Amino acid sequence: MALYDCSRRRLYLFVAVAGGFILLFYSSLVVHRDPASSSFDIPPIPIPERPIPPPLTKDPIPAPPPSSFEHGASEEPDEVVDHHPIARLMHDANLKVAHYEDNISKTFRETVAKYRTKYGRHPPPGFKEWYKFARKRNVYNIDDFEQVMDDLRPFWALQPSYLRNLGAHLWDDEKNGISGIHIRKKKIVKTTNEGWRIQTTAKMIQTFVKHLPDMDIAMNRLDQPRIIVPWEEMQGMLAKEQETRLFHPEALDSFTTDQQGLLDVRIKDPKSDNATREKYDFFNYSGKQYMDIAKLACPAESPANNASIPVTEADALYKLEDAGLVSNFNKSSDLCTIGPVVERKHGFLFTASTIIATHKLLPIFGECKVNVNSDILFPANMYYQRDARYEYSDKHDLNWEDKKSIMFWRGVTSGGVQMPDNWQTMHRQRLVQLLNGTQVALDNKDVTVLSEVPNTSEDEISPAVYEKHENFHPSQFAMKHTDVGFTDRWACVPNCSFYEDVFAHVKQVDLTDQFQYKYLIDVDGHSFSGRWRAFLYSKSLAFKATIFREWHDSRLFAWRHFVPVDNRYDDLYALLTYFIGYGKPPAQREDPSDDPNSNVYVPNHEREGKKIGSQGQEWARKVLRKEDMEVYMFRLLLEYARVCDDNRERIGYSGDGSELDKFDDQEAKSSSAGSRWGLGGIGALVGIGDG
């Protein structure tokens, strides 16, 4: 009867998703971002919508057994039942992706209507040109630009002329670490405070600059983010933005020309420019406890501002109790939630080399930020430029079966200023110590894993369940299945001699050579890691631990495209033993045994690891292409240009989208089946056996 109920439940789920697809015109888009994890979520105008199918909570999740099918194959083996919590996390991620896909707009009409429904105003001028630009580049989801809208939302509370003045002159003092890009008459006519970052960004903008109005763009030159607006002040700004939402009956589909306050690009020396400058109120906070200023941007009831909230209660917001597996990836990087437990475990938070911050809302574009920052995100330059250190190459990307069953990491001791009394708790150093078999043996360290034990319940489907095992000795396992190390030591005070008896130098490994390993873990450096995109493009399984947010976060789903890791790394061995396997079932054990973990058994889940890696690779090649970065930047600058326009509430595209019907028809005919706008794949996401 239990088996019949599971089958019936899956059939019901399939019918519900299929029905939702048919009723596309009557559904609203709901993306997967966690509202509780961001201060900038945009409340949608209430409309009828089909709810996300609820995750199952009691019965075991169907999961296919190990298989030797080729990488990326769609055939599903016969299903078995797996009580491991990762099976449920994968299942729930599949449901989220299915819901993400089943509301994607397929025409300009739908895109415009959805925009108005979500944001309560007309799309900006130039939206029609942006749409055609995006569709010509085969953008997968034309509606998913939530990060753009979230980032720009508070700027509606500031006067356009004030924003233009800031954009024009923030670069003036080079010590503030800001560059400028200046666009006039459809061309980039000037860049200020030159460097590789500004050059790469300008190259990206060149692909669509002919559609942009005159504007000045201030770009962060530092690795670290800048803006921290206090919580109450930010809430007031968001409320003001809400009040500006309206549909002007005579909106003009063009930007205002000849606006005052833009940089006079004819002046070479900023000291000769007599224009009025605003106050930026930058302050240097390098090497200090970042949470002391970060918590100002958190609500009073959050763990960051309420010391009475126990760690276990904060953990429950984003982790499962068993082995600490991450169930909410957005929350796992939310400093308002995790700040108190990681403030001395991440270099950026207590010993950052460069923090030039401000509590004023300034229009500074940056490549990454933590959740309390108000920087405006754009696609990172190191993702866009062709640099062998960060660019994916399939030269040595082996098929899954040919890869080594090892977790691999190489890097330098970046992440903050290191001294003899602080390096032990920095994030990269903790990772290398934890995954070094010799080190954990010397430390006599125990970790937590989930071990399979016989099922004593009356459940006839699964013969076994998983229980927490808190005394796992990881040294022998690590020696066989991990390869981590530092290729160089730097950013030390007074020098790095204190590392000589701690970390041995390991040989640097080219990025493409790292793809011979099945498990690649990506962690932060001074800020975000530039290798993340390449890891996702590979056939390996990508693991991710970070406190930073990037432009693409709403497009990636933990447990569907990658494996999330807690920033304390207390879940790492539970994750590795799940995918690699450990020990023998009770009936096959030898007595006596020299294995210190002889009572631990974790079945091999290599097939699940291969599956997530394959899904991540396929997805990254749909949504993280350089074309996707160009489309994102184009949309961002259109939206930003409107916020900076004196007539911003009276401009925008007010049509119904019908003028692009012919264009949409032609594009639909020229595209191959399933290659555009998220078509196809829904059945595969939630079909039988996709646990």
C-alpha positions as CSV (number, residue, x, y, z in Angstrom):
1,M,0.0,0.0,0.0
2,A,2.9,2.4,0.8
3,L,4.4,1.8,-2.6
4,Y,1.0,2.5,-4.3
5,D,0.6,5.7,-2.3
6,C,4.1,6.9,-3.4
7,S,3.2,6.2,-7.1
8,R,-0.1,7.9,-6.8
9,R,1.5,10.9,-5.2
10,R,4.0,11.2,-8.0
11,L,1.3,10.9,-10.6
12,Y,-0.6,13.7,-8.9
13,L,2.5,15.9,-8.9
14,F,3.1,15.3,-12.6
15,V,-0.5,16.2,-13.4
16,A,-0.3,19.4,-11.3
17,V,2.8,20.6,-13.1
18,A,1.4,19.8,-16.5
19,G,-1.8,21.6,-15.7
20,G,0.2,24.6,-14.5
21,F,2.0,24.8,-17.8
22,I,-1.2,24.8,-19.7
23,L,-2.5,27.6,-17.5
24,L,0.6,29.7,-18.1
25,F,-1.3,32.8,-19.1
26,Y,-3.1,32.8,-15.8
27,S,-0.1,32.2,-13.6
28,S,2.4,34.7,-12.2
29,L,6.1,34.2,-12.1
30,V,7.5,33.1,-8.8
31,V,11.3,32.8,-8.6
32,H,13.1,30.7,-6.0
33,R,14.7,33.4,-4.0
34,D,14.1,33.2,-0.3
35,P,12.2,36.3,0.8
36,A,13.5,36.1,4.4
37,S,17.1,36.2,3.2
38,S,17.0,39.6,1.6
39,S,16.1,43.1,2.7
40,F,15.3,44.1,-0.9
41,D,12.6,41.7,-2.0
42,I,9.9,43.4,-4.0
43,P,6.4,42.7,-2.9
44,P,4.3,41.6,-5.9
45,I,0.9,43.0,-6.6
46,P,-1.5,40.3,-5.3
47,I,-2.8,38.2,-8.2
48,P,-4.1,34.6,-8.4
49,E,-1.2,32.1,-8.6
50,R,-0.7,28.4,-8.5
51,P,1.2,27.5,-5.3
52,I,4.5,25.6,-5.4
53,P,3.7,21.9,-4.7
54,P,4.6,21.3,-1.1
55,P,7.6,19.1,-0.4
56,L,6.8,15.6,1.1
57,T,7.5,15.4,4.8
58,K,7.0,11.8,5.9
59,D,7.5,9.2,3.3
60,P,10.9,8.3,1.9
61,I,12.0,9.8,-1.4
62,P,12.4,7.6,-4.5
63,A,16.1,7.6,-5.7
64,P,17.7,5.6,-8.5
65,P,20.4,3.1,-7.7
66,P,24.0,3.4,-8.9
67,S,24.4,3.2,-12.6
68,S,27.0,3.4,-15.4
69,F,25.0,5.5,-17.7
70,E,26.9,8.1,-19.7
71,H,27.4,11.6,-18.5
72,G,24.3,13.7,-19.3
73,A,22.1,10.8,-20.4
74,S,18.4,11.2,-19.7
75,E,17.5,7.5,-19.2
76,E,16.5,6.8,-15.6
77,P,17.2,3.4,-14.0
78,D,14.7,1.6,-11.8
79,E,14.0,3.5,-8.6
80,V,14.8,2.5,-5.1
81,V,13.9,4.2,-1.8
82,D,16.5,6.3,0.0
83,H,15.9,7.6,3.5
84,H,19.0,9.9,3.4
85,P,18.0,13.6,3.9
86,I,20.0,14.5,0.8
87,A,17.5,12.5,-1.3
88,R,14.8,14.8,0.0
89,L,16.8,17.9,-0.6
90,M,17.4,16.9,-4.2
91,H,13.8,16.1,-4.6
92,D,12.7,19.5,-3.3
93,A,15.2,21.3,-5.5
94,N,13.7,19.5,-8.5
95,L,10.3,20.9,-7.6
96,K,11.7,24.4,-7.3
97,V,13.3,24.2,-10.7
98,A,10.1,22.9,-12.2
99,H,8.2,25.8,-10.8
100,Y,10.8,28.2,-11.9
101,E,10.5,26.9,-15.5
102,D,6.8,26.6,-15.9
103,N,6.1,30.3,-15.9
104,I,8.7,31.6,-18.3
105,S,7.4,34.2,-20.8
106,K,7.6,33.1,-24.4
107,T,6.7,36.4,-26.2
108,F,7.2,40.1,-25.8
109,R,3.5,40.5,-24.9
110,E,3.9,38.1,-22.0
111,T,7.2,39.6,-20.9
112,V,5.7,43.1,-20.7
113,A,2.6,41.9,-18.9
114,K,4.6,40.0,-16.3
115,Y,6.9,43.0,-15.7
116,R,3.9,45.3,-14.9
117,T,2.4,42.7,-12.7
118,K,5.5,42.2,-10.7
119,Y,6.9,45.7,-10.4
120,G,3.9,48.0,-10.6
121,R,5.2,50.2,-13.4
122,H,5.9,50.2,-17.1
123,P,9.2,48.7,-18.4
124,P,11.9,51.3,-19.0
125,P,12.6,53.0,-22.3
126,G,14.6,50.7,-24.6
127,F,12.9,47.6,-23.3
128,K,11.9,46.6,-26.7
129,E,15.5,46.8,-28.0
130,W,16.7,44.9,-24.9
131,Y,14.1,42.1,-25.5
132,K,15.3,41.6,-29.1
133,F,18.9,41.7,-28.0
134,A,18.1,39.0,-25.3
135,R,16.2,36.7,-27.6
136,K,18.8,36.9,-30.4
137,R,21.2,35.6,-27.7
138,N,18.9,32.7,-26.7
139,V,18.4,33.8,-23.1
140,Y,16.8,31.0,-21.2
141,N,14.6,32.9,-18.8
142,I,13.6,36.4,-19.9
143,D,11.9,37.1,-16.6
144,D,14.6,36.3,-14.1
145,F,16.2,39.7,-13.4
146,E,15.2,39.8,-9.8
147,Q,18.7,40.9,-8.6
148,V,18.6,43.9,-10.9
149,M,15.3,45.1,-9.5
150,D,16.2,44.3,-5.9
151,D,19.5,46.2,-6.1
152,L,18.0,49.4,-7.7
153,R,14.8,49.5,-5.7
154,P,16.1,51.7,-2.8
155,F,17.5,54.3,-5.3
156,W,14.0,55.3,-6.2
157,A,14.0,57.1,-2.8
158,L,16.8,59.4,-4.0
159,Q,16.5,62.4,-6.3
160,P,17.6,61.7,-9.9
161,S,19.8,64.8,-10.0
162,Y,21.6,63.7,-6.8
163,L,22.2,60.2,-8.3
164,R,23.7,61.8,-11.5
165,N,26.0,63.9,-9.5
166,L,27.3,60.9,-7.5
167,G,27.8,58.9,-10.7
168,A,29.7,61.7,-12.3
169,H,32.2,62.4,-9.4
170,L,32.6,59.3,-7.2
171,W,35.8,58.4,-9.0
172,D,37.4,61.8,-8.3
173,D,39.5,60.7,-5.4
174,E,41.5,57.7,-6.6
175,K,42.1,56.6,-2.9
176,N,38.4,55.8,-2.7
177,G,38.9,52.9,-5.0
178,I,36.3,53.8,-7.7
179,S,36.5,53.9,-11.5
180,G,34.1,55.6,-13.9
181,I,32.6,54.8,-17.3
182,H,31.1,57.7,-19.1
183,I,28.6,57.3,-22.0
184,R,27.7,60.1,-24.4
185,K,25.8,60.0,-27.7
186,K,25.7,56.2,-27.7
187,K,29.4,55.7,-27.1
188,I,31.8,55.2,-24.3
189,V,33.7,58.4,-24.5
190,K,35.8,58.2,-21.3
191,T,36.9,55.8,-18.6
192,T,38.5,57.1,-15.4
193,N,40.9,55.4,-13.0
194,E,41.9,52.8,-15.6
195,G,42.5,49.2,-14.8
196,W,41.7,45.7,-16.1
197,R,38.3,45.7,-14.4
198,I,37.1,48.9,-16.0
199,Q,38.5,47.8,-19.4
200,T,36.6,44.5,-19.2
201,T,33.4,46.1,-18.1
202,A,33.6,48.6,-21.0
203,K,34.1,45.8,-23.4
204,M,30.9,44.2,-22.2
205,I,29.0,47.4,-22.5
206,Q,30.2,48.0,-26.0
207,T,28.0,45.2,-27.2
208,F,24.8,47.3,-26.6
209,V,26.0,50.8,-25.9
210,K,24.2,52.1,-29.0
211,H,20.9,51.7,-27.1
212,L,21.9,53.6,-23.9
213,P,21.3,57.2,-23.0
214,D,24.0,59.5,-21.6
215,M,25.1,58.3,-18.2
216,D,28.0,58.0,-15.7
217,I,28.7,54.7,-14.0
218,A,30.7,54.4,-10.8
219,M,32.4,51.0,-10.4
220,N,34.1,49.5,-7.4
221,R,37.8,48.8,-8.0
222,L,38.2,46.9,-4.7
223,D,37.6,43.2,-4.1
224,Q,35.4,44.0,-1.1
225,P,31.9,45.6,-1.2
226,R,31.2,49.1,0.1
227,I,27.7,50.1,1.1
228,I,26.0,49.4,4.4
229,V,22.7,51.3,4.9
230,P,21.2,51.0,8.4
231,W,18.0,48.8,8.6
232,E,15.5,51.4,9.5
233,E,16.8,53.8,6.9
234,M,16.6,51.1,4.2
235,Q,13.0,50.2,5.2
236,G,12.1,53.9,4.7
237,M,13.6,53.9,1.3
238,L,11.8,50.7,0.2
239,A,8.6,52.2,1.4
240,K,9.2,55.3,-0.8
241,E,9.9,53.1,-3.8
242,Q,6.6,51.4,-3.3
243,E,4.8,54.7,-3.3
244,T,6.3,55.6,-6.7
245,R,4.7,52.7,-8.5
246,L,2.2,53.8,-11.1
247,F,1.3,53.4,-14.7
248,H,1.5,56.9,-16.2
249,P,-1.2,57.2,-18.9
250,E,1.0,59.1,-21.3
251,A,4.4,57.5,-20.7
252,L,7.1,58.3,-23.2
253,D,9.2,55.5,-24.5
254,S,12.4,57.6,-24.5
255,F,14.9,58.9,-22.0
256,T,15.3,62.6,-21.2
257,T,18.1,64.3,-23.1
258,D,20.5,67.0,-22.1
259,Q,20.1,66.5,-18.3
260,Q,22.2,68.6,-15.9
261,G,24.7,67.1,-13.5
262,L,26.5,64.6,-15.8
263,L,30.3,64.7,-15.9
264,D,31.8,67.3,-18.2
265,V,34.0,64.9,-20.1
266,R,36.0,67.7,-21.8
267,I,37.7,68.4,-18.5
268,K,40.9,66.3,-18.1
269,D,41.8,67.1,-14.4
270,P,39.0,66.7,-11.9
271,K,40.6,69.5,-9.8
272,S,39.7,71.9,-12.6
273,D,36.0,70.8,-12.5
274,N,34.1,73.2,-10.4
275,A,30.9,71.1,-10.2
276,T,29.3,70.6,-6.8
277,R,30.4,67.4,-5.1
278,E,28.2,65.4,-2.6
279,K,29.6,64.0,0.6
280,Y,30.3,60.2,0.4
281,D,31.3,59.7,4.0
282,F,33.7,56.8,3.3
283,F,35.6,55.4,6.3
284,N,38.4,52.8,6.5
285,Y,37.4,49.7,8.4
286,S,40.2,47.4,7.3
287,G,41.2,44.7,9.8
288,K,38.3,45.3,12.1
289,Q,35.3,43.2,13.1
290,Y,32.9,43.6,10.1
291,M,29.8,42.4,12.0
292,D,30.0,45.5,14.2
293,I,28.9,47.6,11.2
294,A,27.1,44.9,9.2
295,K,24.6,44.3,12.0
296,L,23.4,47.9,11.6
297,A,21.7,46.7,8.3
298,C,20.0,43.7,10.1
299,P,16.5,43.8,11.8
300,A,16.5,44.1,15.6
301,E,15.0,40.6,16.0
302,S,17.7,38.8,13.9
303,P,20.5,36.7,15.5
304,A,23.0,39.4,14.6
305,N,21.3,41.9,16.9
306,N,19.8,39.5,19.5
307,A,22.4,37.6,21.5
308,S,19.7,35.7,23.3
309,I,18.9,33.6,20.2
310,P,20.7,30.3,20.7
311,V,22.9,29.0,17.9
312,T,20.7,25.9,17.5
313,E,17.7,28.2,16.8
314,A,19.6,30.2,14.2
315,D,21.0,27.0,12.6
316,A,17.5,25.7,12.2
317,L,16.7,28.5,9.8
318,Y,18.9,27.1,7.2
319,K,20.3,23.7,8.2
320,L,19.0,20.2,8.9
321,E,19.6,18.9,12.4
322,D,21.2,15.7,11.2
323,A,24.8,16.4,10.2
324,G,24.0,20.1,9.6
325,L,23.2,19.8,5.9
326,V,22.3,23.1,4.3
327,S,18.6,23.3,3.4
328,N,18.4,27.0,2.6
329,F,21.4,28.2,0.7
330,N,20.4,31.9,0.7
331,K,20.1,31.9,4.4
332,S,23.4,30.1,4.8
333,S,25.1,33.3,3.5
334,D,22.9,35.8,5.4
335,L,25.0,37.6,7.9
336,C,22.0,38.6,9.9
337,T,21.5,34.9,10.6
338,I,25.0,33.4,10.5
339,G,27.1,36.4,11.5
340,P,27.4,35.6,15.2
341,V,28.8,32.1,14.5
342,V,31.1,32.9,11.6
343,E,32.4,36.4,12.5
344,R,35.7,34.8,13.7
345,K,35.8,32.1,11.1
346,H,35.9,34.1,7.8
347,G,38.8,36.4,7.0
348,F,36.6,39.1,5.4
349,L,34.7,39.4,8.7
350,F,37.6,40.0,11.1
351,T,40.8,40.8,9.2
352,A,39.9,42.1,5.7
353,S,42.8,43.8,4.0
354,T,40.7,46.6,2.4
355,I,37.4,47.8,3.7
356,I,36.4,51.4,2.6
357,A,32.8,51.5,3.6
358,T,30.0,54.0,3.9
359,H,26.5,54.1,5.5
360,K,25.2,56.3,2.7
361,L,23.3,54.8,-0.2
362,L,25.7,55.5,-3.2
363,P,25.2,54.1,-6.7
364,I,28.4,52.0,-6.8
365,F,28.4,49.0,-9.1
366,G,30.3,45.9,-7.8
367,E,31.0,42.3,-8.6
368,C,29.9,40.9,-5.3
369,K,28.5,41.8,-1.9
370,V,27.3,40.2,1.3
371,N,23.6,40.3,2.0
372,V,23.7,43.5,4.1
373,N,25.4,45.5,1.4
374,S,23.5,47.8,-1.0
375,D,26.1,47.7,-3.9
376,I,24.6,47.3,-7.3
377,L,25.7,43.8,-8.6
378,F,26.9,43.2,-12.2
379,P,28.6,40.1,-13.8
380,A,32.1,39.8,-12.5
381,N,34.9,40.8,-14.9
382,M,36.9,37.7,-14.4
383,Y,33.9,35.6,-15.6
384,Y,33.7,37.7,-18.8
385,Q,37.3,38.1,-19.8
386,R,39.3,35.2,-21.3
387,D,41.8,34.3,-18.5
388,A,43.1,30.7,-18.4
389,R,43.0,30.9,-14.6
390,Y,39.2,31.2,-14.6
391,E,38.0,30.2,-18.0
392,Y,36.6,26.7,-18.5
393,S,38.4,24.4,-21.0
394,D,37.3,20.8,-21.7
395,K,40.9,19.9,-22.5
396,H,41.3,17.6,-19.4
397,D,37.6,17.4,-18.3
398,L,37.3,13.6,-18.1
399,N,34.0,11.7,-18.1
400,W,32.7,11.0,-14.6
401,E,33.8,7.4,-14.5
402,D,37.4,8.3,-15.4
403,K,37.7,11.0,-12.7
404,K,39.4,10.4,-9.4
405,S,37.1,10.0,-6.4
406,I,38.8,12.8,-4.6
407,M,37.8,16.3,-3.3
408,F,40.3,18.7,-4.7
409,W,41.2,22.3,-3.9
410,R,44.2,24.6,-4.6
411,G,44.7,28.2,-3.7
412,V,46.7,30.8,-1.9
413,T,46.3,32.1,1.7
414,S,44.1,35.0,0.7
415,G,41.0,36.0,2.6
416,G,42.4,38.6,4.9
417,V,45.6,39.8,6.7
418,Q,47.2,36.9,8.5
419,M,49.2,37.0,11.7
420,P,50.5,34.3,14.0
421,D,47.5,34.7,16.3
422,N,44.7,34.7,13.8
423,W,45.4,32.5,10.8
424,Q,44.0,29.3,12.4
425,T,40.4,30.6,12.2
426,M,40.4,32.0,8.7
427,H,38.2,30.2,6.2
428,R,40.7,28.9,3.7
429,Q,43.1,27.8,6.4
430,R,40.3,26.0,8.2
431,L,39.4,24.1,5.1
432,V,42.9,22.9,4.4
433,Q,43.4,21.8,8.0
434,L,40.0,20.0,8.1
435,L,40.6,18.0,4.9
436,N,44.2,17.1,5.6
437,G,44.4,13.5,6.8
438,T,47.7,14.1,8.7
439,Q,46.4,17.2,10.4
440,V,43.1,15.8,11.6
441,A,45.0,12.7,12.9
442,L,47.3,15.0,14.9
443,D,44.4,16.9,16.2
444,N,42.6,13.7,17.1
445,K,39.5,15.3,15.5
446,D,36.1,13.7,15.3
447,V,33.4,14.8,12.8
448,T,29.8,14.0,12.2
449,V,28.5,11.7,9.4
450,L,25.2,9.9,8.7
451,S,25.5,6.2,9.0
452,E,23.0,3.7,7.6
453,V,21.5,1.4,10.2
454,P,18.8,-1.3,10.0
455,N,15.2,0.0,9.8
456,T,13.4,-1.4,12.8
457,S,10.1,0.2,11.9
458,E,7.3,-1.5,10.0
459,D,8.2,0.4,6.8
460,E,8.3,-2.3,4.2
461,I,9.8,-0.1,1.5
462,S,13.3,0.7,2.9
463,P,15.4,-1.8,4.8
464,A,17.5,0.9,6.4
465,V,17.6,4.5,7.7
466,Y,20.3,6.9,8.6
467,E,21.4,8.0,12.0
468,K,23.9,10.7,13.2
469,H,27.3,9.4,14.0
470,E,29.3,12.1,15.9
471,N,32.5,10.2,16.5
472,F,33.8,9.6,13.0
473,H,37.6,9.6,12.7
474,P,38.3,11.2,9.3
475,S,42.0,10.8,8.9
476,Q,42.2,7.6,6.9
477,F,39.2,8.7,4.7
478,A,40.8,12.1,4.1
479,M,44.2,10.6,3.1
480,K,42.5,8.6,0.5
481,H,39.8,11.0,-0.8
482,T,41.0,14.6,-0.4
483,D,43.8,16.6,-2.0
484,V,43.9,20.2,-0.7
485,G,46.7,22.6,-0.2
486,F,48.2,26.1,-0.6
487,T,50.3,26.9,-3.6
488,D,51.6,30.2,-2.1
489,R,51.5,32.2,1.2
490,W,51.0,35.9,1.1
491,A,49.1,38.8,2.8
492,C,50.9,38.0,6.1
493,V,52.1,40.5,8.8
494,P,55.0,40.9,9.3
495,N,55.8,37.9,7.0
496,C,54.5,34.3,6.4
497,S,57.3,32.5,8.3
498,F,54.8,31.2,10.9
499,Y,53.4,28.9,8.2
500,E,56.7,27.1,7.6
501,D,56.0,24.3,10.2
502,V,52.3,24.2,9.4
503,F,51.5,24.1,5.7
504,A,53.8,22.6,3.1
505,H,53.8,24.1,-0.4
506,V,51.9,22.1,-3.0
507,K,52.3,22.4,-6.7
508,Q,50.0,24.7,-8.5
509,V,47.5,22.9,-10.8
510,D,46.1,24.5,-13.9
511,L,42.3,24.9,-13.8
512,T,41.6,22.5,-16.6
513,D,43.8,19.8,-14.8
514,Q,41.5,20.1,-11.7
515,F,38.7,18.5,-13.7
516,Q,40.3,15.1,-13.4
517,Y,38.7,15.0,-9.9
518,K,35.1,14.3,-9.2
519,Y,34.6,16.7,-6.3
520,L,35.6,20.4,-6.5
521,I,35.0,22.7,-3.6
522,D,34.9,26.4,-4.1
523,V,35.4,28.8,-1.2
524,D,35.9,32.6,-0.8
525,G,39.2,34.4,-1.1
526,H,39.4,38.1,-0.4
527,S,35.8,38.1,-1.8
528,F,34.1,35.8,-4.2
529,S,35.9,33.1,-6.1
530,G,36.5,33.5,-9.8
531,R,36.6,29.7,-10.4
532,W,32.9,29.1,-9.6
533,R,31.6,29.4,-13.2
534,A,34.3,27.1,-14.6
535,F,33.5,24.5,-11.9
536,L,29.8,24.6,-12.9
537,Y,30.7,24.2,-16.6
538,S,32.7,21.1,-15.8
539,K,31.6,17.4,-15.5
540,S,32.8,17.4,-11.9
541,L,30.5,18.0,-8.9
542,A,30.8,21.5,-7.5
543,F,30.6,22.2,-3.8
544,K,30.1,25.8,-2.6
545,A,30.7,27.6,0.7
546,T,30.4,31.4,0.6
547,I,29.1,34.5,2.4
548,F,29.0,36.5,-0.9
549,R,26.2,37.2,-3.3
550,E,26.7,37.5,-7.1
551,W,24.6,38.5,-10.1
552,H,23.5,34.9,-11.0
553,D,22.4,33.6,-7.6
554,S,18.7,33.5,-8.4
555,R,19.5,31.3,-11.5
556,L,21.2,28.5,-9.5
557,F,19.5,26.0,-7.3
558,A,21.4,24.2,-4.5
559,W,21.1,20.4,-4.6
560,R,20.0,20.6,-8.2
561,H,23.1,22.2,-9.7
562,F,25.7,22.1,-6.9
563,V,26.2,21.0,-3.4
564,P,25.9,23.7,-0.7
565,V,28.4,23.7,2.2
566,D,28.0,25.4,5.5
567,N,30.7,28.1,6.1
568,R,31.8,26.3,9.3
569,Y,32.4,23.1,7.2
570,D,30.9,20.9,9.8
571,D,28.9,19.1,7.2
572,L,31.8,18.3,4.8
573,Y,32.5,14.7,5.9
574,A,28.8,13.9,5.9
575,L,28.7,15.1,2.3
576,L,31.8,13.3,1.2
577,T,30.9,10.0,2.8
578,Y,27.4,10.2,1.2
579,F,28.8,10.6,-2.3
580,I,31.9,8.4,-2.0
581,G,30.5,5.8,0.5
582,Y,32.2,4.3,3.5
583,G,32.5,1.0,5.2
584,K,30.6,-2.3,4.9
585,P,27.1,-3.4,5.9
586,P,27.0,-5.2,9.2
587,A,26.7,-8.7,7.6
588,Q,30.0,-8.1,5.7
589,R,32.1,-6.7,8.5
590,E,35.2,-8.5,9.7
591,D,35.8,-8.9,13.5
592,P,38.2,-7.7,14.7
593,S,38.9,-4.7,12.4
594,D,41.6,-2.1,12.4
595,D,39.2,0.5,11.0
596,P,38.4,3.1,13.8
597,N,35.0,3.6,12.1
598,S,34.2,-0.1,11.6
599,N,30.6,0.5,12.9
600,V,29.9,3.1,10.2
601,Y,28.3,2.3,6.8
602,V,27.3,4.8,4.2
603,P,26.3,3.3,0.8
604,N,27.9,4.8,-2.3
605,H,25.9,7.6,-3.9
606,E,28.2,8.2,-6.9
607,R,25.3,8.2,-9.2
608,E,23.6,11.1,-7.4
609,G,26.9,13.0,-7.4
610,K,27.2,12.4,-11.2
611,K,23.6,13.5,-11.7
612,I,24.0,16.8,-9.8
613,G,27.2,17.5,-11.7
614,S,25.6,16.8,-15.0
615,Q,22.6,19.0,-14.2
616,G,24.9,21.8,-13.1
617,Q,26.9,21.6,-16.3
618,E,23.8,21.6,-18.5
619,W,22.3,24.5,-16.6
620,A,25.4,26.7,-16.5
621,R,25.7,26.4,-20.2
622,K,22.1,27.8,-20.5
623,V,22.2,30.6,-18.0
624,L,25.9,31.6,-17.3
625,R,27.2,32.2,-20.8
626,K,28.9,35.5,-21.7
627,E,25.8,36.3,-23.7
628,D,23.8,36.1,-20.5
629,M,26.2,38.5,-18.8
630,E,25.7,41.0,-21.7
631,V,21.9,40.7,-21.5
632,Y,22.0,41.2,-17.7
633,M,24.2,44.3,-17.9
634,F,22.1,45.8,-20.7
635,R,18.9,45.4,-18.6
636,L,20.7,46.7,-15.5
637,L,21.8,49.9,-17.2
638,L,18.4,50.5,-18.8
639,E,16.8,50.3,-15.3
640,Y,19.5,52.4,-13.8
641,A,19.2,55.1,-16.5
642,R,15.5,55.4,-15.7
643,V,16.1,55.8,-11.9
644,C,18.5,58.6,-12.8
645,D,16.1,60.4,-15.1
646,D,14.3,63.5,-14.0
647,N,11.1,62.3,-15.6
648,R,11.4,58.7,-14.4
649,E,7.8,58.4,-13.3
650,R,6.6,59.5,-16.7
651,I,8.8,57.5,-19.0
652,G,8.6,53.8,-20.0
653,Y,7.2,51.4,-22.6
654,S,3.4,51.6,-22.4
655,G,2.4,49.4,-25.3
656,D,0.9,45.9,-25.1
657,G,3.9,44.2,-26.9
658,S,2.0,43.4,-30.1
659,E,4.4,45.2,-32.3
660,L,6.9,42.4,-31.8
661,D,4.4,39.6,-32.6
662,K,6.0,39.1,-36.0
663,F,9.5,39.1,-34.5
664,D,8.5,36.5,-31.9
665,D,6.9,34.3,-34.6
666,Q,10.1,34.4,-36.7
667,E,12.3,33.7,-33.8
668,A,10.2,30.8,-32.8
669,K,10.4,29.3,-36.2
670,S,14.2,29.7,-36.5
671,S,14.9,28.2,-33.0
672,S,15.3,24.5,-32.4
673,A,12.9,22.8,-30.1
674,G,13.5,23.5,-26.5
675,S,16.5,25.8,-27.0
676,R,14.8,29.1,-26.0
677,W,12.8,30.5,-23.1
678,G,13.0,27.4,-21.0
679,L,10.9,25.1,-23.2
680,G,11.2,21.5,-22.5
681,G,12.5,19.6,-19.5
682,I,9.6,19.9,-17.0
683,G,8.6,16.3,-17.2
684,A,12.2,15.2,-16.7
685,L,12.4,17.4,-13.6
686,V,9.6,15.8,-11.6
687,G,9.0,12.5,-13.4
688,I,9.2,9.1,-11.8
689,G,12.6,8.2,-10.5
690,D,13.9,11.8,-10.3
691,G,14.7,11.8,-6.6
